[in-house]
Amino acid sequence: MTAVGGVAFAVLAAVLVPWHPVPGGMPAPVPASSVLTDEQIRRAEDYAALARAWGWSSLAVSLVVACVLGFSSWGRRIVARLPGWWWVRVVLAVVVVALVGRLATLPFAVLARRHALDYGLTTQDWSGFARDVAISFGVSLVVTSVLLVVLVGCARRWPRAWPAVAGAVLGGFVLVASFGYPIVVEPLFNSFSSLPDGDLRTKVFALADREGVPIDDVLVADASRRTTTLNAYVSGFGDTRRVVLYDNLVEDVPEDETLSVVAHELAHAKHDDVLTGSLLGAAGAVFGVGLLALLVGAVGERRGVRMRDPEVVPLVLALVAIGTLLSAPVQNGISRHIETRADVEALEATHAPGAFEAVQRQLMLRSLADPTPPAWSQFWFGSHPTGLTRIAIARQLAEK
């Protein structure tokens, strides 16, 4: 299973990922001083430095908690005391491990939010923040519980063939979840309304028609009650696709800049990037389940834990946490190439490099993104090209 998933992932990545998305090659980032003032650069760097510290600290603590519970006898002893049928104990084990991890990292989330409040990056009150944390935690619990019940259930039903069965089931789950997330989960955090008839709505439909992307509606999300960041995305598939715009993108940004953002998102739909990510995710799930079977067999056997036992849950969650961190450069590297192609497509669709550059500058200012993040941090955690790189692409294409 590990070999099958790995080969499938490599083949899909080779065929579907745009490894050379910029005509003429990827340019070097433009100097920050050509886009931002010295004060804006200093402010972004000051914010990003502490934000990274809180984020990395939270990540480190979550990994320590997961590993302590997963690789010591503590987690196993806790799960052994849980009551109920095997699947009930699996769910309760997920709740216990996740709750301990959430409580351990909650102080960092609070500090990060306080930091964002100090810099004016959020307008949400603390009750809204608590509600979002609770919803995110609940969604994570449901998804993780389902996955662990499937894994343990397959191991109990098919002791020898469970990796193949579970890999196929979880691969299918990834495909379904990637398309269902915007429809099922996004409404838990935002309310949506149709963009009123007018010039912007007409131009969005016209742009979608030129790009060959059928859309059913243009929606506005009330995101400004939570964040100052600008964003848009395309959800759904086929004739049910909808362009979703953050309300601050509609209200605070000139129309040509909004259309530049829309063109980027339509490019994702045009190239079926969600499907690409889903197929890669499904192949990655098959690879991960195969690798998990090998690791649980090696580590769990020494500790007297089998995949069929609910006591395996802390170990599985620890291995998944480590695997997620180690695979981040691959996932984010692929994401950066896909995002770069969408930028190029947006520039070619709108023929407005000035608007593209202006909105990238707005995105940097509104999110206080570090204009020159540490190279290793961008390599490991950066899912998008930096703003200065995206502007360099626009300037390079404008010269052609």
N, C-alpha and C positions, 0 to 999 in steps of 0.2 A: 504493500500500500504506500509506503514511504517513497519508493522509487517511482511508482505510477503517478502519485501526486506531484512529485518533484519534476518529472519529465513533462507532465501536462502543463505545469506552471511555466516552465522554461519555454516550451513551444508556443504557448499562448502569448507570453510576454514578447517573444521574438517577432510574432506575427502581428499582434494587435497594438503594441505600444509604439508611439511615434518617437523613435530614438534620435531622429535628427529633425526636429520640428521647425527650426528657423532657417529660412533660405540664407545661404552665406555663412552659416554657422552661428553658434551662440556667442553674442558679444560680451565683453567685460562690462560690469556694472558702471553706470555713469557716476561721476563724483557726487557725493551727497550735497556738496556745496552748490552744485548746479541746479538743484531742485529745492533744497530747504535752506532756511537761514541758520546761522550759527546757533541761535537760541532754540529753534525748532529741533535741531540735531541734538543739542545738549539735553533738552527736555525728553526726547524720545529715548535717548541712551540711558538717562537716569531712571525713567520708568521701567524700561525693559530689563535693566540690570537687576533690580529688586524683584520684578515679576518672575524672572528666570530663577532667582534664588528660591522664591516660594514654591515655584513649580517643581524644580529639581528636588527640593527638600521633601515635598509631598510624594514625589515618585520614589525617592529613596526609602522613606518610611513605609510606604505601601509595600515595597518589595521586601523589606525586612520583616514586616508583619506576615506577609504571605509565606515567606521562607521559614520563619519560626514555626508557624502553624503547620506548614506542609512537610517539613523535613525533621521536625522533632516529634516526640511522642505526645506533645500537648494537644495538637489538633486531633489526633487519632483518639485520645482518651475522651475529649469533649464529645466527639461524634458518637462514640460507643455508649454514651449515657443518654442519647436522644431517643425518645419513644416513637413508636408507630411502625407501619409497614416500611419496607426498604425505601420506597420512593418518597415517603413522607420524611424519613430520616435524611435522604439526599437533599430535599428542599430545605429542611431545617438546618442542615450543615452549611448549605450555601448562605442562608440568612445569617448564621452565626459568624462565619468567616468574613462575609461582606460587611456586616455591622461592625466587627472589630476593626477592620481596615478603614471603614468610613469614619469612625470615631477617632481613630489615630491620625487621620489626615484632615479632619474637619478644621482644626486650628489654622492650617495653612490655607485652606479655602477661605476662611474668614479674613485672614491677613491679606490674601490676594485681593479679596473684594474691597477691603478697606483701602488698599493701595489704589485700586481702580476708582473708588469714590474720591479719593484725595486728588486724583488727576482728572476727574470729570468724565470718565469713560463709561459710566453707567448712571442711569437715572432711576433705577429700581430701588424701592425701599427694602428694608430688611425682611419684612414679611413675605414680599415677593421672592426675594432671594431664597428664603427658607422653603417656600413652596416649590421652587424650581429644583432645589437640592433634593427634596423629598421625592418629587416626580422622577428625576433622573435616577435616584437610588432605586425606586420602585421598578422602573423599566429595566434597569440592569439586573435586578433580582429575578424578574420574570424570565428574561432571556437566558441568563446564566442557569437558572433552575431547569428550564426546559432542556438546555444542552446537556447538563449533567445527568438528568433523568434518562435522556436518550442514550448517553454513553454507558452508564451503569446498566440500564435495561438491556441494551444490546449485548453487553458482556455476560449478563445473566442468562439471556436466551440463547446466544450463540457463543459459547466459551472460546472457541477457536477462531471463528470467522467474524467476530464482532468488529475488528477494525475496518473490514471491507464494508459491512452493513452500516456501521455508524458513520464512516466517511462519506458514503453515498447519501445518507439521510442529512447529515450536516451540510454537505455541499449543496443539496437542494434547498435547505433552510437559508443558506447565505443568499442564494438567488432570489428567493421569495422576499426575504427581509430587506434586501437592498432596494427593491422597488416599492415595498410597502411602507418603509420608514417615513418618507415625507407625508404619506397619506394618513398613517396611523399615529405616529409619534409627534410630528410637528404641531398638529392642532392642540396638543397638550400644553404647549408653551406659547403659542400665538393664536390670535384670532385673525380671520381672513375675510376680505370683502372684495368684490369685483372693482377693478379700476373704472371709474366713471368714463362714459363716452367723451372723447376729446382728442386732441392732437396726439398726445403721447400714446394713447391706446391704439389709435389708427396706425401710427408709425411702428409700434411693436408688432402688430399683426402683419404689416407690410414687410418688415424685416424678416419675420419668421417665414413668410411666403417666399421671399427671395432666397432664403437659405434652405428651402425645401423641408422645413420643419413644421408640420401641422400642429396647431395649438387650438385648444377649446376655449380658453379664457385667459385673462390677465388679472391676477389677484394682488392685493396689497396686504401685507402682514404688519400688524401693529408692533413691530419690533422696537420702536423708539422708546417704549415704556421700560425696556430692559437695557438697551445698549445704544451707544452713539455710532457704532460701526455700520457701514453701508454694506448691503449685500443683495443678491438676487439669486434665484435658481429656477430650474425647470423640473417639475415633478410630473409623475404619471408617465404613460407611454401610449403610442399610437395616437388616435384622435382624442384621447383624454388628457393629453399633455397640457399643462398650464404653466405660464410664466408667473413666478411669484416675485414681487418686488418689496423690499423693506419700505415702510412708509417714509423714512427719512431720506431714502434714495429718491423717492418721487417728489418730496417737498423741498429738499435742501440742495439739490444738485441740478445744474442746467440740463435741459433735455438731451443735448447731444452727448453729454457724459453718461446719462442714464442709459441711452441707447448703446453706448460702448459696452457697458456692463451687461446689458441684455444680449448683445451680440456674442459676448464671451460664453454666456450660459447656453445660448442656442447652438453654439459650436459643439458643446458637450453633447447635446441631444442629436445633432446632425451626425456625429461620429459614434453615437451609441456608447459614450464613455461609461455610463452607468452599467451597461451590459458588460463592457470590457472589465470594469472593476469587479463585477459580480462573478464573471467566469474565472478571473484570477483568484478571487476570494474563495470560490468553490474548490478550485484546484489546490489552493493553499490549505483549505480545511481538510482535504483528503490527505495531503502531505503531513499536516499537523497531527491528525488522528493516528496515522501510521507511526510517526515519531513518538507520539504519546504512548502508544502501545509498547514500544521498545523501552522507553524510559520507565514507565510504570512497572513493566516486567522486571527491569534491572534494579530499580530503587525500591519499589514496593515489596518485592520478594524478600529482600533483606530485612524489611520491617514487618513482615507478616501481613501485608495488605495486598489484596487482589483488586482488579478492576471491577469485579462484581460486588464488592463490599462498599456500603455507604461511607466507611472510614477512609476511603480513597479520596474523597472530595477535597480535603485540604491540600493533599499532594498534587492533585490535578490542577487546582487553582494556582498553586505556586509555580508549577511547570508552565502553565499558560502565561502567567505574568512575566516570567523570564523570557519565554519564547516571543511574546509580544514586543518586549523591549529589544531583543536581539534582531528581530525581523523588521524593525522600524526603518532602518536605512533603505532596505529594498522597497518597502511599500511607499515610502515618501519619495524615493528617487523616481519610481514609476509615476507617482502623482505629479511631480514637478514637470516631467516631460509632457504629460497629458494636459496639464494646465498651460504650459507654454504653447502647445499647438492651439489651444482655445484662444490664447492671446493673439497669435498670428492670424487665426481665422477672423477674429473680431476686427482687427486692423484692416484686413482685406475686404471685409463685408461693409464696413462703415466709411472707409477712406477718410478717417478723421484722426490722424495721429495726435493732433493737438488735444482733442477731447480725451483720448485714451491716456495721454500723459497727465492731463489735469485731474482725471478721476483717480489715477494711481497715486498722485500726490495727496488727494483728499483722503484716500484710504489709509495712507501712511500717517497723516496728521490725526485722523479720527481714531485710529487704533494705537497710536504712538508706537508703531512698530520700529524696532531698532533698524536704522537704515543699513548698518554694517554689522550684522550679528556674527558671533564667532563662527569660523568656517566649519568646525566640527559640529556645532549645534545646528547649523543650517543643513548640513549633510545628514544628521541623524534625525532631526525633528521637523525640518522644513518641508511642508507638503506643497508649498507654492514657491515659485521664484521670488526673490526679494523684489521690493518695489523698484529699486534702482536698476535691477536687471531687466525688469519688464519695460521700464522707460527706455533703456538702452536698445531693446528690441524694436520699440516703436520708432526711435530715431534712425536705427539702421535701415528699417524697411522704408522709411520716408525718403531716404536718400536714393533708393533704387528707382 
